[in-house]
Amino acid sequence: MARWMNLMALGLASLGACTFSQETPAHDDGTAIRAEVEATTAAFHEALRTDNAEALMDHVADDVVMAPPGEAPIHGKEAMRAWYAGFLAQYRTTSLTLANKEVLVGDGWAVESGTFEWGLAPAAGGESMVDHGTYMQVWKRTPEGAWKFAREIWNSGAPAPTP
């Protein structure tokens, strides 16, 4: 009986430690949240596709960490802004195709992974290239309810352009 009481107390303590989101009704299967995440990632990728630095940065968390291939990780929104400005000084996006996308949604976090083909043209002119590889992005929900780009790593099948 004492063992059963201990298990019951542990179960109640665990339940008390759980947080329940008021934003998602208990009957929601995550479809609405997944749609929010996918709409946000689509806007982020459209900004990347069109070299729109301001729109891109609107979706970035202040504490972002981005790990480009062959480079040290970039920490913080301002460092990412500087990295992206350096990138745009050298390259323009001619195309961006994402495939094999998988989106996993958790409590306040979402992960998107897949494959990409990224067409790049030198800003100064010259021959374009197409990079391809895999990526993984982590998104977090802010207290205001917005989804922000928090972490990314991508692997290139071609030599990485140097910003």
C-alpha positions as CSV (number, residue, x, y, z in Angstrom):
1,M,0.0,0.0,0.0
2,A,2.9,2.4,0.9
3,R,4.4,1.7,-2.6
4,W,1.1,2.6,-4.3
5,M,0.8,5.8,-2.2
6,N,4.3,6.8,-3.2
7,L,3.6,6.2,-6.9
8,M,0.3,8.2,-6.6
9,A,2.2,11.1,-4.9
10,L,4.9,11.0,-7.6
11,G,2.2,11.0,-10.3
12,L,0.4,14.0,-8.7
13,A,3.7,15.9,-8.3
14,S,4.6,15.2,-11.9
15,L,1.1,16.4,-13.1
16,G,1.5,19.5,-11.0
17,A,4.8,20.3,-12.7
18,C,3.3,20.1,-16.1
19,T,2.4,23.4,-17.9
20,F,-0.7,23.5,-20.0
21,S,-1.0,26.0,-22.8
22,Q,-4.1,28.1,-22.9
23,E,-3.4,28.8,-26.5
24,T,-4.2,25.2,-27.6
25,P,-7.4,23.5,-26.6
26,A,-7.0,20.0,-25.3
27,H,-8.8,18.7,-28.4
28,D,-6.4,20.4,-30.9
29,D,-4.2,17.8,-32.6
30,G,-1.6,20.5,-33.4
31,T,-2.8,21.2,-36.9
32,A,-3.4,24.9,-36.2
33,I,0.0,25.4,-34.5
34,R,1.7,23.5,-37.4
35,A,-0.1,25.8,-39.9
36,E,1.2,28.9,-37.9
37,V,4.8,27.5,-38.0
38,E,4.6,26.6,-41.7
39,A,3.3,30.0,-42.6
40,T,6.1,31.7,-40.6
41,T,8.8,29.5,-42.1
42,A,7.3,30.1,-45.6
43,A,7.6,33.9,-45.1
44,F,11.2,33.5,-43.8
45,H,12.2,31.4,-46.8
46,E,10.5,33.8,-49.2
47,A,12.6,36.7,-47.7
48,L,15.7,34.5,-48.1
49,R,14.6,33.7,-51.7
50,T,14.2,37.4,-52.6
51,D,17.3,38.6,-50.7
52,N,15.0,40.7,-48.4
53,A,17.3,41.2,-45.4
54,E,14.8,43.3,-43.3
55,A,11.9,40.8,-43.8
56,L,14.3,37.9,-43.0
57,M,15.5,39.6,-39.8
58,D,11.9,40.2,-38.7
59,H,11.6,36.5,-38.1
60,V,14.9,36.1,-36.2
61,A,15.2,35.7,-32.4
62,D,17.6,38.0,-30.6
63,D,19.5,34.9,-29.3
64,V,19.7,33.1,-32.6
65,V,22.6,30.7,-33.3
66,M,23.3,29.9,-37.0
67,A,26.0,27.4,-38.1
68,P,26.8,27.8,-41.8
69,P,28.9,25.1,-43.5
70,G,32.6,25.5,-43.0
71,E,32.3,28.5,-40.6
72,A,32.2,29.2,-36.9
73,P,28.6,29.6,-35.5
74,I,27.1,33.0,-35.6
75,H,25.6,34.1,-32.2
76,G,22.9,36.7,-31.9
77,K,20.6,38.6,-34.2
78,E,23.1,41.5,-34.9
79,A,25.9,39.1,-35.8
80,M,23.5,37.2,-38.1
81,R,22.5,40.6,-39.7
82,A,26.2,41.4,-40.3
83,W,26.8,37.9,-41.7
84,Y,23.9,38.1,-44.1
85,A,24.9,41.6,-45.2
86,G,28.4,40.2,-46.0
87,F,26.8,37.3,-47.9
88,L,24.6,39.7,-49.9
89,A,27.6,41.8,-50.8
90,Q,29.0,38.7,-52.5
91,Y,25.9,36.7,-53.7
92,R,22.3,37.0,-54.9
93,T,19.8,34.3,-54.6
94,T,18.5,33.2,-58.0
95,S,16.4,30.3,-56.6
96,L,15.6,28.4,-53.5
97,T,13.8,25.1,-53.5
98,L,13.1,23.2,-50.3
99,A,12.0,19.5,-50.4
100,N,11.5,16.6,-48.2
101,K,10.3,19.0,-45.5
102,E,9.4,17.6,-42.1
103,V,8.0,19.9,-39.4
104,L,7.8,18.7,-35.8
105,V,5.9,20.9,-33.3
106,G,6.3,20.8,-29.5
107,D,5.4,23.0,-26.6
108,G,6.7,26.3,-27.7
109,W,9.2,24.9,-30.1
110,A,9.2,23.6,-33.7
111,V,11.8,21.9,-35.8
112,E,11.9,22.0,-39.6
113,S,14.3,19.9,-41.6
114,G,14.6,18.9,-45.2
115,T,16.8,19.3,-48.3
116,F,17.5,22.4,-50.3
117,E,18.7,23.6,-53.7
118,W,20.0,27.2,-53.5
119,G,20.8,29.0,-56.7
120,L,23.4,31.7,-56.2
121,A,24.9,34.3,-58.5
122,P,28.0,36.4,-57.7
123,A,26.9,40.0,-56.9
124,A,29.8,41.3,-59.1
125,G,28.7,39.1,-62.0
126,G,30.0,35.8,-63.2
127,E,28.9,32.2,-63.4
128,S,26.0,31.2,-61.1
129,M,26.1,28.0,-59.0
130,V,23.5,25.8,-57.4
131,D,24.3,24.6,-53.9
132,H,22.4,21.6,-52.4
133,G,22.3,19.9,-49.1
134,T,20.3,19.4,-45.9
135,Y,19.1,21.8,-43.3
136,M,17.6,21.8,-39.8
137,Q,16.0,24.9,-38.2
138,V,14.6,25.3,-34.7
139,W,11.8,27.8,-34.2
140,K,10.6,29.1,-30.8
141,R,7.4,30.7,-29.8
142,T,7.7,34.1,-28.1
143,P,5.5,35.1,-25.2
144,E,3.6,37.3,-27.6
145,G,2.8,34.2,-29.7
146,A,5.1,34.8,-32.7
147,W,7.4,32.1,-34.1
148,K,11.0,33.2,-34.3
149,F,14.0,31.5,-36.0
150,A,16.2,30.4,-33.2
151,R,18.8,27.9,-34.5
152,E,20.0,26.5,-37.8
153,I,22.6,24.3,-39.2
154,W,22.9,23.3,-42.9
155,N,25.2,21.0,-44.8
156,S,26.3,21.8,-48.2
157,G,26.9,19.4,-51.0
158,A,29.1,22.0,-52.7
159,P,31.9,24.2,-51.3
160,A,30.3,26.9,-49.1
161,P,30.4,30.4,-50.4
162,T,32.5,32.7,-48.1
163,P,30.7,35.9,-47.2
